[in-house]
Amino acid sequence: MEKGKGSNQTFIMELTLLGFGNAPDLQAFLSLMFLMIYIVTIAGNILIVVLVVIDNHLHTPMYFFLGNLSCLETCYTSTILPRMLAAFLTGDRTISVRGCITQMYFFGCLATTECYLLAVMSYDRYLAICKPLLYAALMNSRGCVHLTAGSWIGGLISSLIITYFTSQLTFCGPNEIDHFFCDLTPILQLSCSDTRLVMFVSFVVSSLAAVFPFMLTVASYICIIVAILRIPSSTGRQKAFSTCSSHLIVVTVFYSTLLIVYMIPNTNTLRDLNKVFSVFYTVLTPLVNPLIYSLRNKEVQVALARTIGRFINSTKKSRLIKGG
């Protein structure tokens, strides 16, 4: 702790993330569960990235965006789970104020990028189904790179603005955050500065970073559904819907849990419920995404089978060469 200059006010330099400390009997179970989730999440998302990179059949705009989403999910879950697992294993739940704000920055950056990237993926499906003649011209390699880079840059800048204003605040106590990661709202509650400017800036930035992409995603899928319903044959409707069903499920899971978390009033009685739903969009969504895209997508399944087959054949050839 440090004392403020010219005053008796004490500024805190460390915070305590309470996490799930109110359930001590479940600590071993929770640590094992989150460890397994983290391993499967990282393995699943990296597998999709590898398949998109090495399989020529997946070198299309849709899978280019999917590879970026999987890369993002790998980073996204890594901003939260390693710190949480370390707290479970060591019992040390403290984090410096700077470390907390840094975690908030990366979390906000990646969450915002995901909002933009999901909107880009929905726009890609809109063009493929509703404007097929323009698809090749608009979704060329240059356009895909620009859209993806714009999503990442938008996330970086949006989170940087909020983080800058948050870093100007002072914190005088209490020093406990009743959450398992550093989110903006619980951080602001610990500040002894005037937080109205930060709240206003975060409202404006969040509207541009989350509401706008959400509305674009909804508009895209309304057009897609209308176009699919106009297809005369049931086989054609099923084929068209299958190309966007996996992405629609991912969008629904992500935004529904996100809206629930930030729409629930921040009261003591609902705080535990807020934490549970926060687990859904911070921990389970990155886990579910690769499962949805691998289990429901035949092209990914075929690419995986091809890759495994090539690996087995190359292993057999190397053994024969060594044996010869």
Backbone bond lengths (Angstrom), bond angles and torsions (degrees), N, CA, C in turn:
res aa  C-N    CA-C-N  psi(-1)  N-CA   C-N-CA  omega(-1)  CA-C   N-CA-C  phi
1 M - - - 1.455 - - 1.520 110.98 -
2 E 1.335 116.54 150.22 1.443 121.55 177.08 1.518 110.07 -128.64
3 K 1.331 115.58 145.33 1.457 119.54 176.59 1.525 109.45 -89.12
4 G 1.356 115.20 137.98 1.453 119.91 177.44 1.504 110.63 -69.01
5 K 1.332 116.21 144.88 1.454 120.89 -178.35 1.523 110.30 -67.26
6 G 1.333 115.54 131.96 1.452 120.71 176.85 1.507 113.62 73.30
7 S 1.329 118.27 17.37 1.468 119.96 179.44 1.511 108.53 -152.75
8 N 1.326 113.76 168.63 1.463 119.63 177.82 1.526 111.58 -93.89
9 Q 1.321 116.01 6.65 1.454 120.21 -176.93 1.530 109.94 -73.88
10 T 1.332 116.68 136.31 1.462 121.70 -179.33 1.517 109.72 -105.42
11 F 1.329 116.41 124.07 1.457 121.36 178.31 1.520 108.96 -92.61
12 I 1.323 116.11 134.04 1.462 120.21 179.25 1.528 109.06 -88.24
13 M 1.336 116.01 144.24 1.457 122.49 -179.19 1.529 112.00 -111.87
14 E 1.334 116.12 -11.83 1.466 121.24 179.98 1.521 110.15 -130.45
15 L 1.320 114.83 146.06 1.462 121.78 177.29 1.525 108.79 -120.84
16 T 1.322 115.12 158.57 1.464 120.92 177.50 1.515 109.37 -118.02
17 L 1.326 116.30 120.01 1.461 121.60 175.75 1.523 108.16 -86.65
18 L 1.322 117.03 107.66 1.471 120.49 -176.28 1.523 111.31 -67.13
19 G 1.336 117.13 -31.49 1.466 120.45 177.67 1.511 112.69 57.23
20 F 1.332 115.20 -125.55 1.463 120.92 179.12 1.529 109.99 -109.15
21 G 1.325 115.34 34.84 1.466 120.57 -178.48 1.504 114.45 -67.65
22 N 1.352 116.68 -14.34 1.465 119.40 178.20 1.531 111.94 -79.47
23 A 1.335 116.72 1.64 1.471 120.96 176.45 1.530 108.94 -127.18
24 P 1.337 118.16 69.09 1.473 120.68 -174.74 1.514 114.01 -61.87
25 D 1.334 118.07 -29.82 1.464 121.01 -179.16 1.530 112.29 -69.88
26 L 1.340 116.06 -18.70 1.465 119.58 -176.53 1.526 113.01 -100.86
27 Q 1.336 117.59 4.06 1.460 120.52 -173.95 1.528 112.34 -59.77
28 A 1.324 117.82 -45.28 1.471 120.98 -179.27 1.532 110.77 -64.54
29 F 1.327 115.45 -44.33 1.468 120.00 178.97 1.518 111.30 -63.08
30 L 1.348 116.69 -45.38 1.463 120.78 -178.79 1.526 111.67 -64.62
31 S 1.340 116.46 -40.61 1.461 119.07 179.97 1.523 111.43 -63.99
32 L 1.342 117.13 -41.51 1.464 120.80 178.15 1.528 111.05 -66.94
33 M 1.338 116.48 -41.39 1.464 121.12 -179.29 1.528 110.87 -63.66
34 F 1.341 116.57 -47.95 1.465 119.74 -178.73 1.534 111.59 -68.18
35 L 1.335 117.33 -31.39 1.460 120.17 176.40 1.526 110.56 -65.32
36 M 1.338 116.94 -44.88 1.460 120.76 178.61 1.529 110.62 -64.20
37 I 1.335 116.77 -41.25 1.467 120.52 178.83 1.525 110.02 -61.34
38 Y 1.328 116.32 -42.70 1.467 120.28 -178.25 1.532 111.14 -64.67
39 I 1.327 116.48 -43.86 1.472 120.43 -179.77 1.525 110.70 -62.76
40 V 1.344 116.64 -47.18 1.470 120.57 -178.76 1.533 110.41 -65.82
41 T 1.334 117.15 -40.03 1.467 121.15 -179.86 1.526 111.19 -61.92
42 I 1.343 115.95 -49.49 1.458 120.16 -179.79 1.529 110.84 -62.78
43 A 1.339 116.56 -45.89 1.466 120.60 -178.90 1.527 111.24 -63.00
44 G 1.337 117.25 -44.94 1.462 121.23 -178.16 1.516 112.78 -64.57
45 N 1.324 116.92 -45.10 1.465 119.94 -178.25 1.528 111.88 -71.07
46 I 1.331 117.01 -39.10 1.468 119.34 177.40 1.528 110.49 -65.27
47 L 1.339 116.86 -37.34 1.467 120.58 177.88 1.530 110.81 -59.79
48 I 1.335 116.81 -43.27 1.467 119.76 179.16 1.520 110.81 -64.90
49 V 1.334 117.34 -41.75 1.474 120.91 177.77 1.527 110.28 -59.82
50 V 1.330 116.50 -44.96 1.472 120.93 -179.63 1.530 110.89 -63.12
51 L 1.330 116.85 -44.26 1.469 120.20 179.79 1.522 111.21 -62.01
52 V 1.334 116.82 -43.23 1.468 120.65 -179.40 1.527 110.55 -64.04
53 V 1.319 117.08 -35.01 1.466 120.76 -177.59 1.531 111.78 -75.48
54 I 1.343 117.00 -44.65 1.468 119.13 -170.14 1.522 114.26 -92.71
55 D 1.346 118.65 -18.87 1.464 120.34 -177.18 1.536 110.05 -96.72
56 N 1.326 116.46 117.13 1.467 120.70 -177.26 1.524 113.00 -63.34
57 H 1.334 117.03 -27.68 1.461 120.23 -179.48 1.527 112.26 -69.29
58 L 1.318 117.26 -16.99 1.463 121.21 179.78 1.531 112.47 -101.17
59 H 1.335 116.53 11.63 1.461 120.34 178.24 1.527 109.54 -85.33
60 T 1.327 115.52 64.66 1.459 123.49 178.11 1.527 108.49 -127.44
61 P 1.339 118.26 162.68 1.471 119.84 -179.33 1.526 113.40 -55.11
62 M 1.338 117.23 -43.62 1.456 120.11 -177.23 1.524 111.50 -58.80
63 Y 1.335 117.06 -44.13 1.460 120.48 -177.92 1.527 111.97 -80.23
64 F 1.326 117.37 -23.35 1.461 120.26 172.01 1.535 109.37 -63.15
65 F 1.333 116.21 -45.12 1.467 120.30 177.33 1.528 111.01 -66.90
66 L 1.333 116.45 -38.01 1.463 120.28 178.80 1.521 110.76 -63.61
67 G 1.331 117.49 -40.88 1.457 120.63 177.07 1.519 111.74 -61.67
68 N 1.331 117.01 -40.33 1.457 121.06 176.50 1.521 111.44 -65.21
69 L 1.337 116.32 -39.58 1.468 120.00 178.69 1.526 110.58 -63.86
70 S 1.322 117.45 -41.77 1.461 120.81 179.73 1.524 111.24 -66.76
71 C 1.335 116.49 -38.92 1.466 120.41 175.85 1.523 110.24 -62.46
72 L 1.335 115.66 -42.19 1.466 120.56 178.25 1.528 111.30 -63.13
73 E 1.327 116.63 -43.28 1.467 120.34 -178.70 1.527 111.05 -63.60
74 T 1.329 117.11 -34.38 1.464 120.90 177.18 1.527 110.66 -62.23
75 C 1.327 115.53 -45.46 1.476 119.98 178.29 1.522 110.81 -69.69
76 Y 1.318 116.32 -38.98 1.466 123.38 -176.10 1.529 111.37 -59.04
77 T 1.322 115.46 -51.07 1.463 119.33 -178.88 1.523 111.72 -71.25
78 S 1.367 116.56 -25.07 1.465 120.12 -179.51 1.524 113.05 -76.77
79 T 1.329 117.79 -13.05 1.468 119.81 175.81 1.525 111.97 -78.05
80 I 1.330 117.10 -16.67 1.470 120.64 -173.45 1.521 112.96 -118.29
81 L 1.343 116.92 -52.08 1.460 119.97 -170.21 1.530 115.19 -65.50
82 P 1.325 121.64 -42.67 1.473 119.09 179.35 1.526 112.68 -58.46
83 R 1.336 117.14 -41.33 1.472 120.72 178.36 1.529 110.63 -65.97
84 M 1.326 116.60 -38.76 1.463 120.69 178.90 1.516 110.81 -66.85
85 L 1.338 116.77 -42.89 1.464 120.74 179.57 1.521 111.43 -65.02
86 A 1.337 117.00 -37.75 1.465 120.66 177.53 1.523 110.86 -63.05
87 A 1.333 116.47 -37.51 1.469 120.42 177.97 1.525 111.01 -66.34
88 F 1.339 116.33 -39.02 1.467 119.87 177.69 1.530 110.81 -64.22
89 L 1.332 117.01 -42.56 1.463 121.05 -174.05 1.523 113.04 -76.35
90 T 1.333 116.76 -39.27 1.472 120.40 -175.45 1.521 113.17 -98.89
91 G 1.325 116.07 -20.14 1.465 119.56 -175.79 1.521 112.89 80.15
92 D 1.327 117.12 -1.61 1.466 121.37 -179.82 1.526 109.06 -89.22
93 R 1.324 117.04 109.71 1.461 121.49 -178.25 1.524 112.51 -103.28
94 T 1.320 117.66 6.39 1.460 120.57 -177.92 1.526 110.82 -78.80
95 I 1.322 114.73 149.85 1.456 122.11 176.55 1.524 106.82 -149.46
96 S 1.311 117.37 141.07 1.459 120.29 179.61 1.526 109.97 -67.94
97 V 1.334 116.24 157.34 1.460 120.32 178.51 1.527 109.96 -60.36
98 R 1.333 116.30 -43.04 1.465 119.63 177.97 1.521 111.82 -63.48
99 G 1.346 116.13 -41.17 1.462 120.11 177.96 1.515 111.44 -63.30
100 C 1.332 115.74 -37.88 1.460 120.65 179.85 1.533 110.79 -66.35
101 I 1.333 116.27 -44.63 1.460 120.62 179.03 1.526 110.47 -66.44
102 T 1.342 117.03 -35.20 1.470 120.83 176.78 1.524 110.64 -64.00
103 Q 1.342 116.73 -44.39 1.468 119.81 177.33 1.524 110.29 -61.90
104 M 1.339 116.53 -41.28 1.464 120.66 178.40 1.520 110.77 -60.50
105 Y 1.354 116.70 -39.63 1.465 120.43 -179.97 1.529 111.16 -62.46
106 F 1.337 117.10 -51.36 1.463 120.06 -177.09 1.526 111.47 -66.15
107 F 1.336 116.54 -37.94 1.463 119.58 177.32 1.529 110.29 -63.01
108 G 1.346 116.46 -48.38 1.464 120.02 179.66 1.510 112.75 -63.09
109 C 1.328 116.25 -39.92 1.462 121.61 179.35 1.523 110.95 -61.29
110 L 1.321 117.14 -47.67 1.466 121.05 -176.62 1.528 111.87 -73.15
111 A 1.345 117.30 -36.48 1.463 120.21 177.63 1.526 110.56 -65.25
112 T 1.339 116.71 -41.77 1.463 120.65 178.60 1.524 110.83 -66.49
113 T 1.322 116.57 -42.53 1.468 120.51 177.91 1.522 110.29 -59.87
114 E 1.331 116.60 -38.68 1.469 119.19 178.70 1.522 111.20 -64.30
115 C 1.341 117.18 -39.63 1.467 120.19 177.29 1.526 110.32 -58.93
116 Y 1.340 116.25 -47.21 1.463 120.29 179.67 1.531 111.12 -65.23
117 L 1.324 116.43 -42.08 1.457 120.39 -176.20 1.529 111.21 -67.71
118 L 1.323 117.55 -38.24 1.463 120.40 176.11 1.526 110.95 -64.62
119 A 1.345 116.05 -35.69 1.465 119.99 176.72 1.531 110.33 -66.50
120 V 1.323 116.89 -41.33 1.471 121.51 177.88 1.525 110.32 -62.76
121 M 1.326 117.31 -41.55 1.465 121.00 179.78 1.528 111.17 -66.19
122 S 1.328 116.65 -36.55 1.468 119.43 177.34 1.534 110.41 -69.13
123 Y 1.344 116.50 -36.39 1.475 120.54 176.63 1.528 110.18 -65.21
124 D 1.323 116.72 -38.66 1.468 121.58 176.55 1.523 110.79 -59.67
125 R 1.331 117.05 -44.79 1.468 120.99 179.01 1.530 111.13 -67.90
126 Y 1.340 115.88 -35.33 1.472 119.92 177.18 1.524 110.62 -61.15
127 L 1.343 116.65 -46.70 1.462 119.60 179.44 1.521 111.32 -64.61
128 A 1.341 117.21 -40.89 1.463 121.38 -177.37 1.525 111.75 -63.98
129 I 1.331 117.25 -35.62 1.471 120.63 -175.19 1.526 111.90 -96.07
130 C 1.334 116.66 -41.61 1.467 120.39 -174.09 1.529 113.44 -93.22
131 K 1.334 117.87 -28.66 1.465 122.07 -178.65 1.532 110.42 -129.98
132 P 1.322 118.36 58.89 1.472 120.32 -173.49 1.527 113.68 -62.40
133 L 1.342 118.07 -29.67 1.464 120.43 -178.72 1.532 111.78 -72.50
134 L 1.311 116.95 -25.48 1.463 121.27 179.76 1.527 112.54 -94.80
135 Y 1.332 116.13 -8.70 1.466 120.28 -171.59 1.526 112.28 -59.10
136 A 1.321 117.22 -50.04 1.464 120.50 -176.07 1.525 111.45 -63.13
137 A 1.332 116.78 -35.88 1.466 120.21 -178.36 1.529 111.83 -73.15
138 L 1.348 116.81 -40.20 1.465 120.68 -176.57 1.522 112.26 -83.01
139 M 1.316 117.03 -36.77 1.462 120.65 -177.75 1.531 110.84 -101.07
140 N 1.324 115.26 52.10 1.461 118.82 172.86 1.518 109.29 -82.15
141 S 1.331 116.57 177.69 1.464 119.72 -175.20 1.526 112.10 -61.60
142 R 1.329 116.69 -38.27 1.458 120.06 179.66 1.522 111.44 -65.96
143 G 1.342 116.07 -43.98 1.463 119.96 178.89 1.517 112.25 -62.74
144 C 1.330 117.08 -39.60 1.470 121.14 178.79 1.528 111.30 -63.23
145 V 1.338 115.54 -43.16 1.468 119.72 179.65 1.524 110.35 -64.26
146 H 1.325 117.62 -41.94 1.458 121.56 -179.80 1.533 111.44 -63.93
147 L 1.328 116.53 -43.68 1.466 120.43 179.95 1.533 111.18 -64.93
148 T 1.326 115.52 -42.05 1.464 119.56 179.90 1.527 111.39 -68.23
149 A 1.331 116.15 -44.96 1.467 119.96 178.45 1.519 110.88 -62.05
150 G 1.341 116.33 -39.08 1.468 120.05 177.30 1.517 112.04 -62.00
151 S 1.338 117.05 -37.32 1.469 121.01 178.23 1.525 111.09 -64.06
152 W 1.347 115.97 -46.35 1.467 120.07 -179.76 1.526 111.42 -66.78
153 I 1.315 117.33 -43.30 1.467 120.72 -179.56 1.525 110.54 -65.93
154 G 1.342 116.47 -40.03 1.466 120.03 177.04 1.519 111.93 -59.67
155 G 1.341 116.70 -41.34 1.464 120.85 177.48 1.513 112.06 -65.30
156 L 1.336 116.93 -43.04 1.463 121.72 -179.69 1.526 111.28 -61.37
157 I 1.341 116.34 -47.62 1.466 120.51 -175.75 1.528 111.08 -70.38
158 S 1.332 117.21 -43.90 1.465 120.77 -178.43 1.520 111.45 -59.23
159 S 1.335 116.30 -47.97 1.455 120.19 -179.31 1.522 111.54 -68.87
160 L 1.341 117.08 -33.69 1.463 121.11 179.92 1.525 111.36 -64.09
161 I 1.329 117.04 -39.12 1.468 120.75 179.78 1.526 110.65 -62.71
162 I 1.334 116.48 -49.15 1.465 120.40 -178.95 1.521 110.53 -65.79
163 T 1.326 116.69 -41.15 1.467 120.26 -179.26 1.521 111.55 -64.29
164 Y 1.328 117.24 -38.50 1.467 120.27 179.45 1.529 110.78 -59.46
165 F 1.332 117.19 -48.74 1.463 120.18 -178.50 1.528 111.18 -67.79
166 T 1.335 116.57 -35.20 1.472 119.69 178.38 1.523 110.97 -66.65
167 S 1.325 116.76 -37.23 1.466 120.56 -178.51 1.520 112.93 -67.75
168 Q 1.334 117.77 -15.59 1.461 121.07 178.49 1.529 112.22 -83.23
169 L 1.318 117.53 -7.65 1.459 121.64 -178.83 1.524 110.71 -79.41
170 T 1.323 115.15 158.60 1.468 120.93 172.88 1.525 108.46 -112.98
171 F 1.325 114.84 151.18 1.456 120.78 -176.11 1.527 108.66 -124.60
172 C 1.324 115.41 122.88 1.470 120.65 -174.46 1.526 112.85 -116.40
173 G 1.287 118.60 1.20 1.449 120.95 -178.91 1.520 112.04 108.40
174 P 1.316 117.74 157.52 1.471 126.22 0.86 1.537 110.92 -65.28
175 N 1.314 116.09 168.87 1.469 120.12 -175.03 1.525 112.89 -112.75
176 E 1.320 117.37 21.23 1.464 120.76 -178.83 1.529 110.87 -108.87
177 I 1.333 115.48 130.32 1.460 121.75 175.67 1.522 108.01 -108.45
178 D 1.316 115.71 117.56 1.467 120.05 -178.47 1.532 109.55 -82.48
179 H 1.327 114.51 65.75 1.465 121.55 -179.52 1.525 107.62 -157.14
180 F 1.346 116.68 171.09 1.468 118.96 179.93 1.526 111.81 -102.90
181 F 1.336 117.79 -0.14 1.459 121.15 172.39 1.525 108.43 -151.98
182 C 1.319 115.93 169.68 1.466 121.59 -175.33 1.521 110.48 -88.06
183 D 1.309 116.16 97.26 1.452 122.21 175.83 1.527 109.02 -100.99
184 L 1.317 117.29 162.14 1.464 120.88 -173.50 1.518 112.73 -62.78
185 T 1.328 117.82 -48.25 1.466 120.77 -174.27 1.524 112.96 -60.02
186 P 1.345 120.56 -51.03 1.469 118.86 178.31 1.526 113.56 -64.80
187 I 1.340 118.01 -27.53 1.465 120.12 176.53 1.525 110.36 -68.29
188 L 1.332 116.73 -44.61 1.469 120.63 -179.66 1.524 111.83 -62.61
189 Q 1.319 116.64 -31.80 1.464 120.29 -179.72 1.529 112.54 -66.33
190 L 1.329 117.62 -20.11 1.463 121.47 -179.29 1.524 112.60 -93.09
191 S 1.322 117.04 -6.87 1.463 119.44 -175.57 1.526 111.26 -81.57
192 C 1.348 115.53 143.20 1.463 120.28 174.83 1.528 110.41 -100.09
193 S 1.351 117.23 7.18 1.459 121.86 175.16 1.523 109.50 -89.60
194 D 1.320 115.52 171.29 1.459 121.53 173.84 1.526 108.01 -76.26
195 T 1.307 116.92 116.40 1.474 121.14 -173.76 1.523 113.14 -99.60
196 R 1.338 117.33 6.83 1.471 118.97 -175.48 1.523 112.18 -63.50
197 L 1.333 117.80 -38.16 1.461 120.49 179.57 1.536 110.49 -65.93
198 V 1.332 116.42 -42.39 1.464 120.14 179.47 1.529 110.52 -63.31
199 M 1.320 115.82 -41.96 1.468 119.64 -179.98 1.518 111.28 -65.53
200 F 1.332 116.87 -38.14 1.472 120.00 178.49 1.525 110.31 -67.00
201 V 1.341 116.52 -46.20 1.469 120.69 179.67 1.525 110.26 -61.98
202 S 1.325 117.34 -43.37 1.468 120.34 -179.57 1.529 111.23 -65.38
203 F 1.341 116.69 -33.90 1.468 120.00 177.70 1.529 110.56 -65.49
204 V 1.344 116.27 -45.83 1.467 120.67 -179.22 1.532 110.18 -65.06
205 V 1.334 116.29 -47.90 1.469 120.62 -177.83 1.525 110.58 -64.86
206 S 1.343 117.19 -41.99 1.468 120.63 -179.79 1.521 111.51 -64.56
207 S 1.338 116.57 -33.95 1.463 119.54 177.81 1.521 110.75 -63.03
208 L 1.335 115.61 -42.08 1.463 120.00 179.27 1.528 111.81 -74.50
209 A 1.341 115.28 -33.95 1.468 120.02 -172.42 1.522 113.37 -87.61
210 A 1.324 118.32 -23.14 1.462 120.23 -176.48 1.533 112.32 -123.43
211 V 1.328 116.93 -47.22 1.469 119.90 -175.99 1.524 111.14 -68.17
212 F 1.343 116.95 -45.48 1.470 120.14 -179.81 1.527 112.00 -60.70
213 P 1.356 119.44 -50.32 1.475 118.92 176.87 1.527 112.61 -60.93
214 F 1.340 116.62 -36.37 1.465 120.20 178.98 1.530 110.54 -62.66
215 M 1.342 116.85 -45.82 1.457 120.31 179.64 1.530 111.31 -64.15
216 L 1.333 116.76 -38.11 1.464 120.86 177.59 1.528 110.46 -64.72
217 T 1.338 116.20 -40.30 1.467 120.85 178.63 1.524 110.88 -64.55
218 V 1.333 116.86 -44.80 1.470 121.37 179.08 1.524 110.52 -62.53
219 A 1.345 116.97 -45.25 1.463 120.76 179.98 1.525 111.17 -61.65
220 S 1.329 116.55 -40.55 1.468 120.54 179.40 1.519 110.88 -61.52
221 Y 1.340 116.42 -43.90 1.458 119.39 -176.95 1.520 112.59 -75.38
222 I 1.306 117.85 -26.71 1.466 119.26 173.29 1.529 109.31 -64.06
223 C 1.346 116.21 -45.68 1.472 120.37 177.68 1.524 111.28 -63.34
224 I 1.343 116.38 -39.39 1.466 120.61 -179.79 1.522 110.64 -63.96
225 I 1.333 117.25 -46.72 1.469 121.49 -178.85 1.525 110.78 -63.04
226 V 1.340 116.73 -42.37 1.471 120.49 177.88 1.529 110.23 -61.43
227 A 1.326 116.74 -43.52 1.470 120.80 179.96 1.527 111.54 -65.01
228 I 1.322 116.75 -39.99 1.471 120.60 179.96 1.524 110.83 -65.69
229 L 1.331 116.88 -41.33 1.465 120.73 -179.95 1.528 112.07 -64.58
230 R 1.332 117.39 -23.27 1.462 120.97 179.47 1.524 112.85 -82.18
231 I 1.328 117.50 -11.89 1.474 120.39 178.44 1.529 108.61 -69.62
232 P 1.325 118.40 125.75 1.476 120.32 -173.05 1.522 114.55 -67.54
233 S 1.323 118.57 -39.79 1.466 120.32 -175.40 1.529 111.41 -90.03
234 S 1.334 115.47 143.87 1.463 120.26 178.70 1.525 111.23 -67.20
235 T 1.348 116.19 -32.53 1.468 120.04 177.79 1.525 110.64 -64.79
236 G 1.326 116.14 -42.09 1.462 120.80 178.38 1.516 112.12 -64.83
237 R 1.341 116.14 -40.36 1.470 120.22 178.23 1.520 110.79 -64.29
238 Q 1.338 115.77 -42.86 1.464 119.89 -179.83 1.524 111.37 -64.69
239 K 1.339 117.00 -41.38 1.459 121.22 -179.63 1.524 110.75 -65.76
240 A 1.338 116.59 -41.81 1.467 120.22 -179.92 1.524 111.14 -66.55
241 F 1.328 116.39 -41.63 1.470 119.81 -178.64 1.525 111.36 -68.97
242 S 1.346 116.74 -32.84 1.464 119.75 -178.20 1.524 112.07 -65.02
243 T 1.338 117.27 -25.58 1.462 119.84 -179.30 1.524 113.01 -73.40
244 C 1.339 116.70 -18.04 1.470 118.51 -177.74 1.525 112.97 -125.13
245 S 1.343 118.36 0.30 1.463 120.49 -176.00 1.528 112.32 -64.73
246 S 1.349 116.82 -41.13 1.464 119.55 -179.30 1.525 110.78 -62.70
247 H 1.329 115.81 -44.87 1.468 119.58 179.77 1.520 111.19 -65.23
248 L 1.323 117.12 -36.99 1.466 121.15 179.02 1.525 111.07 -63.35
249 I 1.334 116.96 -39.70 1.466 121.08 177.53 1.525 110.45 -64.00
250 V 1.337 116.88 -44.07 1.467 121.59 179.91 1.530 110.36 -61.80
251 V 1.333 116.40 -45.28 1.470 121.07 179.35 1.518 110.88 -61.42
252 T 1.327 117.14 -43.39 1.460 121.43 -178.77 1.515 111.52 -63.54
253 V 1.340 116.99 -46.09 1.466 121.02 -179.77 1.525 110.65 -63.23
254 F 1.333 116.52 -45.47 1.468 120.67 -176.22 1.521 111.54 -65.08
255 Y 1.327 117.25 -52.63 1.460 120.12 -174.52 1.523 112.93 -73.30
256 S 1.324 117.93 -34.48 1.475 119.56 -179.72 1.526 110.91 -63.89
257 T 1.343 116.89 -46.16 1.469 119.48 178.92 1.525 111.20 -69.14
258 L 1.335 117.07 -36.70 1.467 121.15 178.75 1.524 111.02 -62.67
259 L 1.332 116.41 -44.21 1.464 120.86 -179.91 1.523 111.41 -66.79
260 I 1.338 116.58 -39.93 1.465 119.89 179.35 1.519 111.04 -61.92
261 V 1.343 116.60 -44.06 1.473 120.98 -178.05 1.517 111.38 -60.88
262 Y 1.334 116.38 -46.00 1.462 119.05 -174.25 1.520 113.74 -90.88
263 M 1.341 116.57 -2.50 1.465 120.14 174.02 1.519 111.76 -98.72
264 I 1.348 117.74 -20.38 1.460 120.87 178.96 1.523 109.82 -68.34
265 P 1.328 118.92 128.77 1.470 120.29 177.51 1.531 110.79 -59.82
266 N 1.322 116.37 140.21 1.465 121.21 -176.34 1.535 109.98 -84.55
267 T 1.312 114.98 75.32 1.465 120.84 179.33 1.522 108.79 -113.99
268 N 1.337 115.16 163.01 1.466 119.42 -178.87 1.523 112.15 -60.78
269 T 1.335 116.64 -37.15 1.463 120.19 -176.64 1.529 112.10 -71.37
270 L 1.332 116.70 -28.80 1.466 120.08 -177.02 1.524 113.16 -101.95
271 R 1.345 117.21 1.49 1.460 120.31 -176.04 1.528 112.14 -64.75
272 D 1.338 116.21 -41.25 1.469 119.15 178.89 1.523 111.02 -65.97
273 L 1.342 116.60 -37.11 1.461 120.25 177.29 1.523 110.26 -65.25
274 N 1.324 116.23 -37.88 1.456 121.27 177.01 1.523 110.94 -61.29
275 K 1.333 116.00 -41.10 1.468 120.24 179.11 1.527 111.45 -64.39
276 V 1.327 116.23 -40.16 1.466 120.60 -179.83 1.527 110.29 -62.10
277 F 1.333 117.41 -47.02 1.463 120.34 179.91 1.526 111.47 -69.94
278 S 1.337 116.89 -28.83 1.468 119.81 174.90 1.522 110.69 -63.57
279 V 1.332 117.00 -35.00 1.465 120.97 176.21 1.525 109.91 -61.46
280 F 1.330 117.02 -36.53 1.460 120.55 -178.54 1.519 111.62 -61.20
281 Y 1.347 117.51 -49.71 1.460 117.38 -173.59 1.521 113.95 -89.36
282 T 1.337 118.53 -13.83 1.463 120.17 177.57 1.522 113.02 -98.30
283 V 1.339 117.06 -29.86 1.461 120.85 -173.84 1.531 112.02 -115.02
284 L 1.326 116.88 -47.50 1.457 119.28 -173.88 1.529 113.23 -80.17
285 T 1.343 117.79 -33.26 1.468 119.37 179.20 1.525 112.01 -60.47
286 P 1.344 120.15 -47.02 1.468 119.22 175.82 1.521 113.32 -61.59
287 L 1.344 117.34 -26.45 1.464 121.11 176.58 1.516 111.21 -75.73
288 V 1.331 116.47 -40.53 1.462 121.41 -174.54 1.530 111.75 -72.61
289 N 1.340 117.17 -35.51 1.465 120.44 -174.99 1.524 113.89 -54.01
290 P 1.350 119.60 -53.99 1.474 118.13 -180.00 1.524 112.56 -64.98
291 L 1.336 117.23 -32.20 1.465 119.87 178.41 1.521 111.06 -65.62
292 I 1.343 115.91 -42.94 1.466 120.16 179.67 1.519 110.54 -63.91
293 Y 1.331 116.53 -47.31 1.457 119.75 -176.82 1.525 112.91 -70.32
294 S 1.337 117.64 -27.54 1.467 119.76 -179.93 1.523 111.72 -85.99
295 L 1.334 117.19 -38.50 1.465 120.36 -176.66 1.524 112.39 -77.80
296 R 1.341 117.39 -30.60 1.465 121.08 -174.91 1.527 113.18 -102.45
297 N 1.318 117.38 -6.16 1.456 120.61 -173.85 1.527 110.12 -111.62
298 K 1.324 116.01 112.65 1.469 120.37 -177.04 1.522 111.89 -67.82
299 E 1.347 116.91 -34.67 1.465 119.23 -178.71 1.528 111.01 -65.65
300 V 1.335 117.03 -38.66 1.462 120.72 176.83 1.520 110.04 -66.95
301 Q 1.335 117.14 -40.27 1.464 121.21 178.70 1.523 110.91 -62.95
302 V 1.331 116.27 -43.86 1.473 120.49 179.40 1.528 110.27 -65.66
303 A 1.339 116.48 -40.91 1.475 120.27 178.76 1.520 110.68 -62.78
304 L 1.335 116.39 -39.78 1.466 120.51 178.03 1.523 110.50 -64.36
305 A 1.337 116.49 -44.07 1.468 120.38 178.72 1.521 110.97 -62.77
306 R 1.353 117.13 -40.48 1.467 120.78 178.06 1.524 110.90 -63.07
307 T 1.319 116.20 -43.29 1.469 120.96 -178.37 1.523 110.82 -65.23
308 I 1.328 116.49 -43.77 1.472 120.32 178.01 1.526 110.37 -62.96
309 G 1.352 115.49 -41.63 1.465 119.76 178.94 1.519 111.77 -62.07
310 R 1.349 116.80 -43.82 1.468 120.09 178.07 1.522 111.50 -63.27
311 F 1.345 115.69 -38.82 1.462 119.95 -179.83 1.526 110.59 -65.49
312 I 1.343 116.81 -42.43 1.470 120.86 179.47 1.528 110.45 -64.69
313 N 1.351 115.96 -43.44 1.471 119.78 -179.40 1.524 111.57 -64.47
314 S 1.351 116.39 -41.48 1.468 119.14 179.48 1.520 111.14 -66.90
315 T 1.348 116.71 -34.25 1.467 120.68 177.44 1.525 110.55 -66.07
316 K 1.362 116.55 -42.89 1.460 121.14 178.84 1.528 110.77 -62.92
317 K 1.344 116.70 -42.80 1.465 120.27 -179.58 1.526 111.53 -63.75
318 S 1.334 116.15 -42.26 1.460 119.38 179.23 1.515 111.72 -63.82
319 R 1.348 116.86 -36.83 1.472 120.81 177.02 1.508 111.31 -66.72
320 L 1.361 116.51 -40.15 1.459 120.02 179.48 1.523 110.97 -65.37
321 I 1.344 115.40 -39.97 1.455 119.59 179.74 1.520 110.55 -64.27
322 K 1.335 116.01 -43.65 1.464 120.04 178.51 1.526 111.47 -65.88
323 G 1.365 115.04 -38.83 1.453 118.98 -179.75 1.525 112.32 -69.42
324 G 1.369 115.47 -32.10 1.463 119.73 179.81 1.519 111.27 -75.28
